[in-house]
Amino acid sequence: MDDTRRLILKIHGTGLVLLGLANALVSTAGAITGAGPMGFLQAQKIGHVGLLQAYLLAALIGAVLLIGSRQPRPVLFDWIGATAHLSILVVYVMYWDLFPRLAPGFEAIRSVALVHIACVLLEGYAIFGRRRVSRQVALAS
């Protein structure tokens, strides 16, 4: 099971690093130029402040997951991945009705909640999945 955990952490970590950095760049470009999918941030600088922090923290969490994939007890890092997505889902629940009012097309952002739910489920599988070592030890006894 540790091999599966490590693979999940590598995929999850790589995705978070890439998406976090890409979104940081896109949001910054929108805040500076007013163009692109986040062009509305030029008029809402405080939104860029929050998003930039969140995106850079996502990239950092991704780096932590990648480091964790090489540690002796990778399951501890699966907890980090799962709780990172759970914290985002709390915000989705609290502000579910806000997204459609932000800008045209922002109703679609609600569908991103499914990605976070999928990541929580995947990390949950890694956390609570059966351990082959335990079964082998039980069989050897």
Secondary structure, 3 states (H helix, E strand, C coil): CHHHHHHHHHHHHHHHHHHHHHHHHHHHHHHHHCCCCCHHHHCCHHHHHHHHHHHHHHHHHHHHHHHHCCCCCCHHHHHHHHHHHHHHHHHHHHCCCCHHHHCCCHHHHHHHHHHHHHHHHHHHHHHHCCCHHHHHHHHHC
